[in-house]
């Protein structure tokens, strides 16, 4: 209250409320705050940036692996809760958790037999998932320190950059990658991915957040209702490599064209469900380019809704089948089987070995660019 208002309070008493009503209201602003989160064994400091949208929503992102450490969203009563799984402190991320919140690259998902051919040359990659390469290899983008630069726009944002050297994990070309996280006032976490290379290579970047819309550590997600805008999916073999077929979801447990509880059909006697121990498959999105709605998830208990929008052709829907209750995360929460789900926007798994799939090849002079948006509301 300004000096004039205080004077009127003393002189006029009852008119104080009218004067107070004219005082300018304080506006909450989006911002980005930095703090040290931990150190690598070699002493390298790891920074944690907290993005706030001025409305109550926050996203915590660290420079190690570009990990989304936390993400809050409101329920139907306006109560905010952290809806992504993660470790209680930085050292927890050094004892391999299952890619909680990680920035995945150079190639997200699986490459069969840990190799691919490009321009007649065979590139051999480390096999870190049985006979296959998973999420970029033994030391993928999730295990490197990225350089951070806070944004300067009206929305809270953070730019992370990393250069992957030619030959890193077997991939050709020096790849310059940039990821920009933006948290808008509309409760949207948008992720923009950009990359360039000096040699022909393959690239497939994604985010590997584990979501539970009831709140991280708040039980299983089998009651969450899922819609995926896809009429087909890519069936896999026994080691989860796509066969090359694009199979219709109609009449199968993979039909989420209408909102369906995750647990409604997950235990059906289906070969694909047995291979994945639940859902761990790529859906072929119906969109034909441009930013489009790929999926929607609703938790009936809290009312939280998450929409997934992307420019990518595929979506890996994973139901936390390999969580086994041995990990304790934030707040001492124990993460048991199917306590979370992932929705990884992507090009299809094993695309470098499947010429019929949308290409993941990136050539010098071209720019890789994709966008994914996680939008939150409640009902």
N, C-alpha and C positions, 0 to 999 in steps of 0.2 A: 504494500500500500504506500502511495507517495505522500509527500509532505502536505499537499492540499487536502487529501483525504483525511490525514490525521488531524488537521486543523478543523475540518468539518465535523469529525467525530466529537471533538471537544465542545464545539459550539452548538451543533444541531442534534446530536444524539440519534434520534429515530431515523434521520435521513442517511445515516451511515451506510446502510445496506445498499441504497441506490448508488452511492459513491463507490462502494466496494465492487459492485457488479460491473462498473465501468473500468475497473483496473484490468490491465491486459493479463490474460491467462498464460501460464507457463506452458510452452509446447515441448513435448518430449522429442528428442532428436535421435536419429540413427547415429551410431558411432562404432568405432573399432578400437578395442583396447588390447595391448600387448603385455605379456608376462612371460617369464622363463618357466618352462614346464619340466625341464630335466636336462640331463647331459648324456651324450654317448660315452662309451668307455674311453674314447680318445679325447674326451673333454669338450667336444663340440656341443655348444648350447642349442637346445631345442626350444623354439618359441611357440607359445599358444596365443592365438588371436581370437578374441571374442567379438563377434559381430552382433549388434543389437539393432532392431528395426524401429525402436521408439514406441512400439505398441505392446511390448512384452515378450516378443519372440527373440531368442538368441541362438547363435550357432558358434560352437567352439571348434577351431581348426588349427592343427599344429603343423609345423614345417617338416616334421619327420613323416614322410609318406603322404603328405597332404590329407592326413586323417581327419575326418569329421568326428571329433571327440564327443561332442554333445549337440543336441538339437531339441529345443523346447517347442511345444505346440499346445494350444488351448483345447480344453474339452468343452462340452456343451454348457457348462456352468462358468466358463471363463478361466478355469484353473489350468495353469501351465505345468507340464511335466516333460521330462527328458524322454524322447521316444526312440533313441538309438542306443544300442549296446556298446559298451566300451570298457576299458580297463580303469582301475582306480587311480593309477599313477603311471608316469612314463615308463619305468622299468617293466611294467606289465606288457608293454607293446614290444619289448625286445625278446620275450619268450613266446615264440610264434603263436599269437592268437589267430583265429580263422579270418584274417583280413578285416577285422572290425573297422568300418568307416574308411577304408584305405582308398587311396588313388591308385588304380590298377593300370599297369602298362609294362612293357611296351605293347603287349598284346593281352587284353583281357580274355578270360575264359581259356579254353583248351586248344592246343595244337597237337594233332594226333601223331604218335610215334616220334615226338620231339624233333620234328624236322619239317622243312617245306622247301619247295623249289621256286626260284625266281630267276628269270632270264637264263634258264638252263643250268643254273648253279644250285646245288643242294646246300642248305644251311642247317647245321646241326645245333640243336638247343639242349639245355639241361633237362633231363626227365625228372620232374619233381612231383609227379602225380601218376604213380605206376609207370607205364610206358610213355606217358604224355607230358607235355609242358603245360603248366597251369599258371595263369596270371603273370606271365612275363618271366618265369623261371625262378631260380633260387634267390636271386637278389633283384627283384623287380622294382618298379617305381615306388612301391609301398615301403621300401627299405632304404630309400635315399633321402637326404635332406634337401628340401626345395628352398629357393630364395623367395622371400615374401616382400610384397609391396602393397600397403593399404591403398585402397582407391580414394578418389577425391570427389566422387559424384554425390548426389542427394541420398542415395541408398548406401548402406554399409556394404563394402566389398573388399575383397582381398585377392591379389594376383600372386600366383605361385609359378615359378619357372624352374626348369631343370633341363640340362643337356645330357642326353644319353649318348655315350661315345660309340663310335663305329666298332662293332664286334661285342658290345656289352651283351651278355647272356646269349651270344651267338647271332644277334640281329645285325644286319648290315646298315651302314650309314650313321652319320652323326645326326641325331634327331633332337631338334630344339622344341621342347614342349612348354606350353603355357596353359594354365588353368585359372579361371577367374570365378570366384564364388561371390554371388550377390544376394543379400538378404533384403527383400523389399518390404515396404509397409503393408503389403497385401498378404503377408505370411507366406512368402514364396522364397525358397532357396533355389536360385538358378546357378547352374554350373556350365560355363562355356569352356570348351576344349579347343586348343589350336596347336598345330605342329607343322614343322617343315623339316626337310631332310636334304642331304647333299649326295645321297645315293638312293637308288630304288630300294624300298623297304616295305614292311607291312606295319600297320599301326591300328590299334583298337583300344581306346581309352574308356574307362568307366569308373564309377564310384561303387564301393562295396559296403555301403551301410546296411546294418541289420536293424530293422524296424520292429517295434512293438508299440502299437498305438494306444495301448492301455498304460504304457510307461515301461521303460527298460527294467527287466527283472520282475515284471508283474505277471508271470505265468505264461501259458502257451498262447499261440495265436490262431488256434484251430477255429475259434468262433468269428474271427475277422472275415468279413465278406469282400470278395475280390471280383472285379470285372477287368478283363484284359481284351483290348480291341484287336483281336486276332482270330482269324478263321482257320489258321494252320499253325503247326509247330514242327520242330525238327526232331524226329525220333532219334534215339542214340543206341549205340551198342553197349555191351556189358561194362566197358570202361568209359562210358559217357561221351564218346565221340559221335557226332552226327553221322548217320548213314548216307546222307545226301538227299533223302526223301523229304518232301514237304507234305505232311499228312494233315488231313482235315481233322479238326477237333470235334466236330459234330458226332455225337454218340459215344464219346470217350470221356474219361475223367479229366481231360485237359480242356474241356469246353467251359470257358469263363466268359463267354460273350454276354451272358447275363450274370448279375451279381450272385455269387455262390460262396457259402462258407468254405474256408480252406479245408476244414475237417470233414466235409460232407462226403468226399469220395477218395480221400488220400489213402485209405487202407484197402481199397478195392484190389481184387486179384487181377492186376494188370502188369504185363511184362515191363512196360516203361516205368511204372511206379516202383517195381522191384529193383530195376537197375539203379534208379536214383535214390532209393530208400525214401521215396516221397517225391515231391516236385523239385526237380533240379534240371530244368529244360529251357530251351530257347523258343519263344513264341515269335512267329512271323507276323509283324504288325501290319494292319490293313492300310495304314497311311501310305501315301505315295510321294512323300517328300514334304519338306517344310515342318515347322513345329506343330505337332498334333498330339492329342490326348491318347496315351498308350494304355493307361490303367487307372483304376480307382480302387482304394481300399477303405473300408469302413469298419470301425470297431463299435458294435452296437452298445457295449457297456459304457463307454465314455462319450460316444458321439463323435469322436475324432475321425476326420476323413483326410486321406492323402491322395491327391491326384498326381500322376506321373505324366509329364509331357516331354516329348523328345523329337529330335530330327532323325534319330537312328532307325534302322529297319527292323531291329530285333530287341527282345526283352527277355533276359534270363530271370525266371521266377524260381526262387529257392526258398525252402521252408525250414531252414536250420536243422536239417536231418542229422548232421554230424556233431551238433552240440550234444554234450554227454553229461553235463552236470559237474565236470571237473574244474571248470573255470569260474572264479569269483570276479565279478566286475565292479562297477561303480556302486558305492554304498554297501559293499559286501554281498551284493545280489548274486545268486547262483544261477548260471545260465544252463538250463536243461534242454533236452531235445525239443525242437519245435517251439522254442520260446521267442522266436523272431523269424522274420521273412526278409528276403532281399529282392529288390527289383533293379537289376543291372541293365541299363540301356546300352546297346552294343550293336556291332555287326555280328554275324553268326559265328559260333565256335568253329574252329578248323577251316575257316574260309580260305586260307592260303592253299589248302589242299583240296578245295571243292570249287572248281571253276564255275559251276552253276550258281554258286552263292554270290551275293553282292560283294564286289572286290574290296579288299582292305589294303591294296597296294597304294603307296604314296611315292611319287616321283619328284626329283628335284624341280624346283620352279612352281610346284603346286602347293597348296595349303590345305591341310586337314583341318576341318572345323565342324564341330557338332555342339549341340546345346541340349541340356536336360534340365527340367524344372520340376521340383517337388513342391506342390501347392497344398497348404493345410487350411482346413476350416472345420467346423463342427455342426452337427445337426441333432 
